[in-house]
């Protein structure tokens, strides 16, 4: 919009405020529910204002857990989710950097074949190859382990493509200057390529951390022991109860807790994230 | 300190393109050799072969008496200055200069001493040393690139058109700086440029290349005064040499296309009667006068210190450079002294000799 009449200004803001309210209302309700006593919620007496049980509810959620469904403290689930998300994000960044480095800077036999094989995995997400992947992980004895949880999600092409595109924009002279300065391939990678890729790495970290944190289907299949539950699985289990009341105050506290780490990561890395996605300055 | 010797060096690319054809020359220890030629003549390829950035497909390269063909770039004991400087953008100026030495596992104290020494030579202060390359001006980047080369104390400097990214004024300044620095350090240097003025002013030894071959090797003035071929005659010198085609009608007499006659020194050039030749005249060695051959004036360019008069002689373009602008412009005739003529065989393009 070029002209800025007061009416257009107010109109735009009204629309935006309505949007924010629609987005924020459920979150606010969840927060309110997590601060009320369980009977207040189940009796339908909950108001729009936080209740007085916040500290005890969050304490029980984090360190004790629900009494009937998950039998494990949410603090542990968060630790599991955090480990999984970090392993996936870091693992994927390492694998992608190395494979993009190989594809761009080395002339080996079947280089293009390797590239296309990596490229094709874009078309095969975990959901499509879930049976063979499960079989392999089970045969390797990796059920209920962090390795089984993360390895199949680390292998994919998005990061490799991102770094490949970036490496192709790095001037050849930098490689040649490194050669003359006596830096071998690994030195060049470590001293020049990785520092130059920092913003792309940050962007990929944010995307992969949230991807890992939000995983539902794969952890559901691969983990069965209580102490390997992730927080997303935990929420789901809390809501479905057979013969007891759903402990809504705990479930909502868990939902709020589950939201925090991705929000923190995005807020902390937002600057680099945006820079990494729009990076054109060379 | 070392000499650089090329012996029948050639380069054929995988696609079959023959970029460099059996080139041999020897750059003596401590001298400044300039490779000059038009774009695509193979001069940069040749320099990159000496550096080890391109493979050499035939012949032998020796640096400091040691065969270098199979050596990695860093084992060749050379330093390379790139056209776009290729400074590491993520490192400070100091780290840019220290990087090569660190890779050589040089002791920290010595690295620091050498970087400080180079910085002092190049007039880079501490504040500049701590900056990133992107915060530097073009001239400063150029100096950092030089610094990265000199801290290594290499056997040879290799320059790949290092001044072509600078503006005209800075280029002249850096040209002098580089030459002074090289005189001071006495390091053997190979310098590639397409700018014949840079080539003339900087070189101890000039190698003129064309189409993957050497056209002429010599001191700059020798090349200027005795170009061995039409190509060299036209390439070296600015404004470039005028060429007039003609036929030898008599010993020491050349008849131009429009029938006018021009005298030359028959003792200096052996010609056969009826031979087709091309006569070359440097613009500053021709003079407008009341007497002489016909000259059709078309355009005058004032340079301040002198003037360029463009016109035609017998259908060919001809330019005269007058040093001082004091005299009023003479009309219509051109005088060329017999000793100012360079004669080339029209068929082969080679200089005629006595």
Interface residues (C-beta under 8 A of the other chain):
Chain A: X171 X173 X174 X176 X177 X179 X180 X181 X182 X183 X187 X191 X192 X195 X196
Chain B: X51 X52 X53 X72 X73 X74 X78 X79 X80 X82 X83 X84 X86 X87 X88 X89 X90 X91 X99 X100 X103 X104 X148
